[in-house]
């Protein structure tokens, strides 16, 4: 981290190599679009690199990066929801598959959740962060994380009962 903060290209490459896959996966699990996830993860990495001077080296890098990724993914999902995409050709609107993604039916159900619930479920159950870590990452109270998790999980269970 010291080298990356000092501008070392090799150190920045190493950060990218170590963290790219999970950053891309986090973005994909929120937006369910491989191309958008790649853009979001790249933008998040660039933002992280531009702000390395603000990063506290005593803390782990991955949660800080995931916070940036997930916030950008939520913003993207909200913006996409505001646009009328129903006019698109269904082939263009369908998300591309991600090789490291879990079961497609689960992803489809998660995709129907509001972005804030989707983000905490992805962070908790797919990326395995604790509620406290998620609260820090998203800059919300832990109770908010817990309520978003509960509402999202309740909604997923309701869909299971209907099926």
Helices and strands as residue ranges (DSSP letters): H 2-5, H 9-31, H 34-50, G 52-54, H 61-82, H 90-93, H 104-111, H 115-121, I 122-126, H 131-138, H 142-162
